Amino acid sequence: MLTALRIGNFKAFAESQRIPVRPLTLIYGANSSGKSSVLHSMILARHAQETGDLDVHRTNVGGESVDLGGFRQYVHRREANRRVEWAMDLDTSSFKDRLAELFAPVKQVTMLLNLGIDLDDQDHPLPESIPEIHTYELLADGQSLLRMSRRRDGKLQLDRLDHEHPVFREVIKAMVLLSTTTETIHPEDFEGLDEAIAELVPEVVAKSTQFLPDGLAESNVFSPGGQARLFTISKARRKEELSAAVRSFLPRKIDEILRGVGQVVAGELSRLRYLGPLRSYPPRHLAFSQHHDPNWYAGGGYAWDVIRREASVRKLVNEWLSAADRLQTPYELRIRHLLTIDDLDPDYTKVIETLEQRFTGGEPYDWDLFGELYSALEKIKQNEAKLTEVQELNLVDMRSNTIVSHRDVGIGVSQVLPVLVTSYASQNQIVAIEQPEIHLHPALQADLGDVFIQSALGPGRNRFLIETHSEHLLLRVMRRMRETSNDELPEGIPPITPKDVCVLFVQPKGTSSAVRHLELDEEGQLLDAWPGGFFEEGYRERFA
């Protein structure tokens, strides 16, 4: 559903920036230009949705890779009197059930938040205040639908409701026809509702939450368990009776809209997967690695466990490792069973003897591994672990059929492997990756373009936000667009067109940064000039 983000007064960005999000979104720019700010804004929103904490330092999703430093650090220029803006554009064609009916007249809904800390009468931040949502606004097809703001008592109160918007026009029309005795509604009836709605607006208050409003708070105008009633509309008192009906039913629809949009936004944020710029280097014995360290996901450590457990992912990664047109390594990932069901003899001493014989029967005697096996066996006997947790993932050198460790081969393998696993194993996720090309030579950077295309436009249907410096990655995407246009795509590569790709360039603009969207045509050619030239460094170095 996510089609764009909007960010303002966050880290590198001052003025609000609209960031289109397509199946493959590539974000370029100079070092420290603000590229990662785009990804970090989503990580902040995801963390706030899960915990309610807007003054966050280290985030759940970002692990050790993302430390936002709290509100006073991530607000633009550290000016605490600013309001951070964050918005999400949603495609209504993916809405379901009642929400789809409510937003049937429009194609796009925008949920916009402004967050900040309380100020004194001179607009100075109060020293003990914590960041909160100050305004919440919904727009439909770019037109404001409703707006709420936080009062001094902490309540988020309705400020404005555009009952002339097509969404509310249809809502009011449906309410009147279903909940009153009238069978028609005339244009002049809507005009007569102005006063009633104006009186209702300041009485509508959202539930108190730290992030998204979760419907309306119970009040004299809204009761969650209230029973529907049929309003009788007479000719003599039509205006008053219609106003009473709308006053009774409209808050329920506002509640339904707030809860519905909130669930959609929360659902989109829950799909976020983040992989940081420096991937973890797991311990030598992967079967006993710690699965829940703070950087388990953001650092890519989890990827090794996915390969160990999921044969289908392991097969795809092995193909990438050994293919003549890919990494061209002599290595293959295999599973080594350290314990089997036959090892679980009721006679505990026999199990230990079996393990000792195995370790002295031609294999290097590793006391650390033996101790870990011993502990694993204890857990299995106590039903606290499974046999799959003592299956070791090994690299096998196919030239000599020798087991080697990932710590004994080039670091490029350890850095690209989490990128491959995230791409191959994710299904319908929003995948944010920083510098996927790190430690890869140019040809492999280009090959990653195919990996992302297959993951985004193939059965996985993922959406990628990729912060990168790689020219070669983009050139491969442009090539596949040209081949799609000319009907020359290699087998296994999904078609890719301009609607599937978004190329963004983040560049300094005064004391802040701005995002430029560079359009591509069907042939994969840029329609906009690359700021400062398209990766001209090589040309300048050769001919200077």
C-alpha positions in Angstrom: 0.0 0.0 0.0 2.9 2.4 0.7 3.6 4.6 -2.3 5.5 7.5 -0.7 7.0 9.0 2.5 7.2 12.6 3.5 9.8 13.9 5.8 10.5 17.3 7.3 12.7 18.7 10.0 14.3 15.3 10.5 18.0 14.9 10.5 19.3 16.3 7.2 16.0 17.5 5.9 14.4 20.8 6.8 11.7 21.5 4.3 9.2 18.6 3.8 10.5 16.1 1.2 8.3 13.7 -0.7 10.1 10.3 -1.3 8.3 8.1 -3.8 8.4 4.4 -2.9 8.3 1.9 -5.7 9.2 -1.8 -5.8 12.8 -0.8 -6.4 13.8 2.6 -4.9 17.5 3.5 -5.2 18.8 6.4 -3.1 22.0 8.1 -4.2 24.0 11.1 -2.9 27.3 12.2 -1.6 28.5 11.0 1.8 26.7 12.6 4.7 24.1 14.1 2.3 21.2 12.5 4.2 20.5 9.4 2.2 20.2 7.2 5.3 17.8 9.7 6.9 15.0 8.3 4.6 15.5 4.8 6.0 16.0 6.0 9.6 12.6 7.9 9.5 10.8 4.7 8.9 12.8 2.9 11.6 11.8 5.7 14.0 8.1 5.3 13.0 8.3 1.5 13.4 9.9 1.8 16.8 7.3 4.4 18.0 4.4 2.2 16.7 5.8 -0.7 18.7 6.8 1.0 21.9 5.2 4.5 22.0 8.7 6.0 22.5 9.5 9.0 20.3 12.5 10.0 22.3 14.3 6.9 21.1 18.1 6.4 21.0 18.7 2.8 19.9 15.8 1.3 17.9 14.5 -2.3 18.0 14.7 -2.6 14.2 18.0 -0.7 13.8 19.9 -2.6 16.4 23.4 -1.2 16.9 23.4 0.2 13.4 20.9 3.0 14.1 21.2 5.2 17.2 18.9 8.2 16.7 20.1 9.9 19.9 16.7 11.1 21.1 14.5 13.9 19.7 16.9 16.7 20.4 19.5 14.9 18.3 17.4 13.8 15.3 15.3 17.0 14.9 16.9 19.1 12.2 19.9 21.2 13.3 19.2 20.1 16.9 16.7 22.9 17.2 14.2 21.5 19.7 11.5 24.1 18.9 11.0 22.5 15.5 8.3 20.0 14.6 9.3 16.8 12.9 7.0 15.9 10.1 6.4 12.3 8.9 3.8 11.1 6.5 2.9 8.0 4.6 1.0 7.9 1.3 -1.2 4.9 0.9 -2.8 3.4 -2.2 -6.5 2.8 -1.4 -6.9 0.1 -4.1 -5.3 -2.2 -1.5 -7.7 -1.3 1.3 -10.1 -4.0 2.4 -13.6 -4.4 3.8 -15.2 -1.3 5.4 -12.1 0.9 4.9 -12.3 0.2 1.2 -15.9 1.3 1.2 -15.2 4.5 3.1 -12.4 5.6 0.8 -14.0 4.3 -2.4 -14.2 7.9 -3.9 -10.4 8.5 -3.7 -7.2 6.8 -4.9 -4.7 7.9 -2.2 -4.8 8.5 1.5 -2.0 10.4 3.3 -1.5 10.0 7.1 0.6 13.0 8.3 2.1 13.5 11.7 3.9 16.4 13.4 5.8 15.6 16.5 7.7 17.7 18.9 8.1 18.8 22.5 6.1 21.4 24.5 7.2 25.0 24.4 6.8 27.9 26.8 5.2 31.2 25.9 8.4 32.3 24.1 8.5 29.2 22.0 11.4 27.7 23.9 11.3 24.0 24.6 10.5 23.1 28.2 13.5 21.2 29.7 11.6 18.2 31.1 9.2 17.7 28.1 9.2 14.6 26.0 8.3 14.4 22.3 4.7 13.7 21.5 2.4 13.8 18.5 1.2 17.4 18.2 -0.9 17.2 15.0 -2.5 14.3 13.1 -4.0 14.9 9.7 -5.6 12.7 7.0 -5.6 13.8 3.4 -7.5 12.1 0.6 -6.2 12.7 -2.9 -4.2 15.6 -1.5 -7.1 17.4 0.1 -7.4 17.6 3.9 -10.0 15.3 5.3 -9.6 15.9 9.0 -7.1 17.4 11.3 -6.5 16.8 15.1 -4.0 18.6 17.4 -2.8 18.0 21.0 -4.1 20.3 23.7 -2.4 21.3 26.9 -4.1 18.5 28.8 -2.6 16.0 26.4 -5.8 15.2 24.5 -5.8 15.0 20.7 -8.8 17.0 19.7 -10.5 17.4 16.3 -9.8 20.8 14.8 -11.2 20.5 11.3 -13.4 18.2 9.3 -14.1 18.8 5.6 -17.6 17.5 5.3 -17.7 18.7 1.7 -14.9 16.3 0.8 -16.2 13.5 -1.5 -15.3 10.9 1.2 -17.5 12.5 3.9 -20.1 13.4 1.3 -20.5 9.7 0.6 -20.3 8.8 4.3 -23.0 11.3 5.2 -25.2 10.3 2.3 -25.0 6.6 3.3 -25.7 7.4 7.0 -28.7 9.5 6.2 -30.2 6.9 3.8 -29.6 4.0 6.2 -30.3 5.6 9.5 -33.2 7.9 8.9 -36.7 7.6 7.3 -35.8 9.8 4.4 -35.2 8.1 1.0 -33.3 11.0 -0.7 -30.8 13.6 0.2 -30.6 16.9 -1.6 -27.7 19.4 -2.1 -29.4 21.9 0.2 -29.4 19.2 2.9 -25.6 19.2 3.0 -25.7 23.0 3.3 -27.9 22.8 6.3 -25.4 20.5 8.1 -22.6 23.1 8.3 -23.7 24.4 11.7 -24.2 21.0 13.2 -20.8 19.7 12.1 -19.1 22.9 13.3 -20.6 22.4 16.7 -19.6 18.7 16.8 -15.9 19.1 15.7 -14.5 20.5 19.0 -16.2 17.8 21.0 -14.5 14.9 19.2 -11.4 13.7 21.0 -9.1 10.8 20.2 -8.0 8.1 22.6 -4.8 9.0 24.4 -1.8 7.2 22.7 1.9 7.9 22.3 1.8 7.5 18.5 -1.2 6.9 16.2 -4.7 7.7 17.5 -6.5 4.4 18.1 -10.1 5.7 17.4 -12.1 8.1 19.6 -12.3 8.4 23.3 -15.7 7.8 24.9 -17.5 11.1 25.4 -20.9 12.7 25.3 -20.8 12.6 21.4 -19.3 9.1 21.1 -20.0 5.8 22.8 -18.2 2.7 21.5 -21.0 0.4 22.5 -23.9 2.8 21.6 -26.9 1.2 19.8 -27.9 2.4 16.4 -31.3 4.0 16.1 -33.6 5.1 13.3 -34.2 8.9 13.1 -37.5 10.0 11.9 -37.3 12.9 9.4 -40.3 15.1 9.0 -40.8 17.8 6.3 -41.4 20.5 8.9 -38.2 19.9 10.9 -36.0 18.2 8.2 -32.9 20.4 8.8 -32.9 19.9 12.6 -33.6 16.2 12.4 -31.0 15.5 9.8 -28.5 17.4 11.9 -29.3 15.3 14.9 -28.8 12.1 12.9 -25.5 13.3 11.5 -24.3 14.4 15.0 -25.2 10.9 16.3 -23.6 8.8 13.6 -20.7 10.9 12.3 -18.4 10.3 15.3 -18.7 6.6 14.7 -17.5 7.0 11.2 -14.6 9.2 12.3 -13.7 6.5 14.9 -13.9 3.8 12.1 -11.6 5.9 9.8 -9.0 6.6 12.5 -8.8 2.9 13.6 -8.8 1.6 10.0 -6.1 4.0 8.8 -4.1 3.3 12.0 -4.2 -0.4 11.4 -3.1 0.0 7.8 -0.1 2.2 8.8 0.8 -0.1 11.6 0.7 -3.0 9.2 2.9 -1.3 6.7 5.5 -0.4 9.4 5.4 -4.0 10.7 6.6 -5.1 7.2 9.8 -3.1 7.5 13.0 -5.2 7.4 16.3 -3.3 7.9 19.9 -4.4 7.0 22.6 -2.0 8.1 25.8 -1.0 6.3 28.1 -3.2 8.2 27.0 -6.8 8.4 27.8 -9.0 11.4 30.6 -11.6 11.4 29.1 -14.6 13.2 31.1 -16.9 15.5 32.9 -19.8 14.1 30.3 -22.3 15.4 27.0 -21.0 14.0 24.9 -23.7 15.7 25.5 -22.0 19.0 25.3 -18.3 18.0 23.2 -16.0 20.1 20.0 -15.4 18.2 18.7 -12.4 20.1 21.5 -10.0 20.4 20.6 -6.3 19.7 22.1 -6.4 16.2 20.7 -9.9 15.2 18.6 -8.6 12.4 20.1 -5.2 11.5 23.5 -6.7 11.4 22.4 -9.7 9.3 23.4 -12.4 11.8 20.0 -13.9 11.5 20.7 -14.7 7.8 23.2 -17.4 8.7 20.5 -19.1 10.8 18.0 -18.8 7.9 20.4 -20.6 5.6 21.0 -23.3 8.2 17.3 -23.9 8.7 15.7 -23.3 5.2 17.0 -25.6 2.4 15.3 -23.6 -0.3 17.1 -20.4 0.6 20.4 -22.3 1.1 20.0 -23.6 -2.5 19.5 -20.2 -4.0 22.5 -18.8 -2.1 24.7 -21.7 -3.1 23.8 -21.0 -6.8 24.9 -17.4 -6.3 28.2 -18.5 -4.6 29.3 -20.9 -7.3 27.7 -19.7 -10.6 30.3 -18.9 -13.3 28.7 -15.5 -13.8 28.4 -14.6 -10.1 30.8 -15.0 -7.2 32.6 -17.9 -8.8 33.8 -19.2 -5.5 34.7 -22.9 -4.9 32.5 -23.0 -1.8 29.1 -24.6 -1.1 27.1 -24.2 2.1 26.2 -27.5 3.7 24.6 -28.8 6.9 26.6 -30.9 9.3 24.5 -32.9 11.8 26.3 -32.6 15.1 23.7 -34.7 16.8 21.0 -37.1 15.4 18.1 -38.8 16.9 20.3 -41.9 17.3 22.5 -40.0 19.7 19.7 -39.6 22.2 20.3 -42.8 24.0 18.6 -43.0 27.4 22.0 -44.1 28.8 23.6 -40.7 29.1 27.2 -42.0 29.4 26.8 -43.8 26.1 25.9 -40.5 24.4 29.0 -38.9 25.8 31.1 -41.8 24.7 29.6 -41.6 21.2 30.5 -37.9 21.0 34.0 -38.5 22.3 34.6 -41.2 19.7 33.3 -38.9 17.0 35.7 -36.1 18.0 38.7 -38.5 18.3 37.9 -40.4 15.2 39.8 -38.4 12.7 38.2 -34.9 13.3 40.1 -32.1 15.1 39.3 -32.3 18.8 37.6 -29.1 19.7 36.9 -28.8 23.4 34.8 -25.6 22.9 32.5 -27.3 20.4 32.4 -30.4 22.6 31.2 -28.3 25.5 28.6 -26.6 23.4 27.3 -30.0 22.2 27.2 -31.2 25.8 25.0 -28.1 26.7 22.8 -28.6 23.7 22.2 -32.2 24.6 21.2 -31.2 28.1 18.6 -28.8 26.6 17.3 -31.5 24.2 16.9 -34.0 27.0 14.9 -31.3 29.0 12.8 -30.5 25.9 14.1 -27.0 25.7 15.7 -27.3 22.3 15.3 -29.2 19.0 17.8 -31.2 17.0 17.8 -28.6 14.3 19.5 -26.2 16.8 22.6 -28.4 16.8 23.0 -28.6 13.0 26.2 -26.8 12.0 26.4 -24.7 8.8 29.7 -25.3 7.1 31.4 -24.0 4.0 32.8 -26.8 1.9 35.7 -26.2 -0.4 34.6 -28.2 -3.5 38.1 -28.5 -4.8 39.3 -30.6 -1.9 36.0 -31.5 -0.2 37.4 -29.8 2.9 35.2 -28.0 5.5 36.2 -24.4 6.0 34.8 -21.7 8.2 33.2 -18.5 6.9 35.9 -16.8 9.0 38.6 -18.4 6.8 37.3 -16.9 3.5 37.1 -13.4 2.0 35.0 -10.9 3.9 32.9 -10.2 0.8 31.1 -13.5 1.3 30.0 -12.6 4.8 28.9 -9.1 3.7 26.8 -10.1 0.7 25.3 -13.2 2.2 22.8 -11.3 4.5 21.8 -9.3 1.5 21.0 -12.4 -0.5 19.1 -14.1 2.3 17.0 -10.9 3.0 16.1 -10.8 -0.7 15.4 -14.5 -1.2 13.7 -15.2 2.1 11.5 -12.1 2.4 7.9 -12.2 1.2 5.8 -9.0 0.8 8.1 -7.0 3.0 9.5 -3.4 2.9 13.2 -4.1 2.8 15.6 -1.2 3.7 19.3 -1.9 3.0 22.2 0.4 3.4 25.2 -0.1 1.0 24.4 -3.7 -0.2 27.5 -3.4 -2.5 30.1 -3.2 0.3 33.2 -5.4 -0.3 31.9 -6.5 -3.7 33.7 -6.0 -7.0 31.8 -4.1 -9.8 30.4 -7.2 -11.7 28.8 -8.5 -8.5 27.4 -5.1 -7.7 25.6 -5.3 -11.0 24.4 -8.8 -10.4 22.8 -7.6 -7.2 20.5 -5.6 -9.4 19.1 -8.9 -10.8 18.6 -10.2 -7.2 16.6 -7.1 -6.2 14.5 -7.2 -9.4 13.6 -10.9 -8.9 12.8 -10.3 -5.2 10.7 -7.2 -5.9 8.9 -8.2 -9.1 8.9 -11.9 -8.8 6.8 -14.1 -6.4 8.3 -12.4 -3.3 6.6 -9.0 -4.1 8.9 -7.1 -1.8 9.6 -3.3 -1.9 13.2 -2.2 -1.6 14.6 1.1 -0.2 18.3 0.9 -1.1 20.8 3.5 0.0 23.8 3.0 -2.3 26.8 4.5 -4.1 26.9 1.8 -6.7 26.8 2.9 -10.3 26.9 -0.7 -11.5 23.8 -1.6 -9.6 21.8 1.1 -11.4 23.3 0.3 -14.7 22.1 -3.3 -14.4 18.6 -2.1 -13.6 18.7 0.3 -16.6 19.9 -2.6 -18.8 17.0 -4.8 -17.7 14.5 -2.0 -18.4 16.0 -1.7 -21.9 15.8 -5.4 -22.4 12.2 -5.4 -21.2 11.3 -2.7 -23.8 13.0 -4.7 -26.6 11.7 -8.1 -25.5 15.2 -9.4 -24.9 15.1 -10.3 -21.2 17.1 -13.3 -20.0 15.1 -16.2 -18.7 14.2 -15.9 -15.0 14.3 -12.0 -14.9 10.9 -10.4 -14.5 9.9 -7.5 -16.7 10.8 -4.1 -15.2 9.3 -0.7 -16.4 9.6 2.9 -15.2 6.6 2.4 -12.8 8.7 -0.2 -10.9 11.8 1.9 -10.3 12.5 5.1 -8.5 15.9 6.8 -8.6 16.4 9.4 -5.9 19.4 11.8 -5.4 19.9 13.5 -2.1 21.9 16.7 -2.3 22.8 19.5 0.1 20.7 22.6 -0.2 22.0 25.4 2.0 22.0 24.1 5.6 19.8 21.1 4.8 19.3 18.5 2.1 16.8 18.0 -0.7 15.6 14.9 -2.6 15.4 14.9 -6.4 13.4 12.3 -8.2 15.2 11.3 -11.5 12.8 9.8 -14.0 13.7 6.9 -16.3 12.1 6.1 -19.7 11.0 2.8 -21.1 14.6 2.2 -22.4 16.1 2.7 -19.0 17.6 6.1 -19.9 17.5 9.0 -17.4 15.1 11.8 -18.5 16.7 14.1 -16.0 20.3 15.2 -15.9 22.2 13.6 -13.1 23.2 16.3 -10.6 26.8 17.2 -11.3 27.0 14.6 -14.0 26.3 10.9 -14.0 29.1 9.3 -12.1 31.7 11.3 -14.0 34.6 10.6 -11.7 36.0 7.8 -13.9 35.9 10.1 -17.0 37.6 12.9 -15.1 40.3 10.7 -13.7 41.1 9.3 -17.2 41.2 12.5 -19.1 42.1 15.2 -16.6 
